[in-house]
Amino acid sequence: MPRPAQPVPADRPVPVTGCDPGGCWDGSGNRYNSGAGNTYLNNAGKLCTRNGTWMQCF
């Protein structure tokens, strides 16, 4: 019997260094394109959430 899939852990939060109307960047130059509210997508298509100056992807 196959084992159930294990949940994928969330990425560690990273500090946001700047934003514009289309999204935000982190200190490594990664772009997070804005969606609705505090929801963003990173370059890999992961769903991310901004909380103040922090961004975390799931």
C-alpha positions as CSV (number, residue, x, y, z in Angstrom):
1,M,0.0,0.0,0.0
2,P,1.5,3.4,-1.0
3,R,2.3,5.9,1.8
4,P,0.2,9.1,1.9
5,A,1.9,12.2,0.6
6,Q,3.7,14.3,3.2
7,P,2.8,18.0,3.3
8,V,5.3,20.3,1.8
9,P,6.7,22.7,4.4
10,A,6.3,26.4,3.9
11,D,9.3,28.4,2.8
12,R,11.0,30.6,5.5
13,P,9.7,34.2,5.6
14,V,12.0,36.7,3.8
15,P,12.2,40.4,4.3
16,V,10.5,42.6,1.6
17,T,12.9,45.4,0.4
18,G,10.6,47.3,-1.9
19,C,7.2,47.2,-3.7
20,D,5.4,48.9,-6.6
21,P,1.8,48.6,-7.8
22,G,2.6,45.3,-9.5
23,G,4.3,43.5,-6.6
24,C,7.4,43.3,-4.4
25,W,11.0,42.3,-4.2
26,D,13.1,40.6,-1.5
27,G,16.7,41.3,-0.7
28,S,17.9,38.6,-3.2
29,G,16.1,40.4,-6.0
30,N,13.3,37.8,-6.2
31,R,10.0,39.2,-7.6
32,Y,6.6,38.6,-6.0
33,N,3.7,39.6,-8.4
34,S,0.7,41.0,-6.5
35,G,-2.7,39.3,-6.5
36,A,-5.7,40.1,-4.3
37,G,-5.0,41.7,-0.9
38,N,-1.8,40.4,0.7
39,T,-1.6,37.5,-1.8
40,Y,1.3,37.2,-4.2
41,L,2.9,34.7,-6.6
42,N,6.6,34.1,-6.8
43,N,8.5,33.2,-10.0
44,A,7.9,29.5,-9.4
45,G,4.2,30.1,-9.2
46,K,4.0,29.5,-5.4
47,L,1.3,31.3,-3.4
48,C,2.8,33.8,-1.1
49,T,1.5,36.1,1.7
50,R,2.9,39.4,2.7
51,N,2.7,40.4,6.4
52,G,4.2,43.8,6.9
53,T,7.8,43.7,5.8
54,W,7.8,39.9,5.5
55,M,6.9,37.5,2.6
56,Q,6.2,33.8,3.0
57,C,5.5,31.3,0.3
58,F,3.6,28.0,0.7
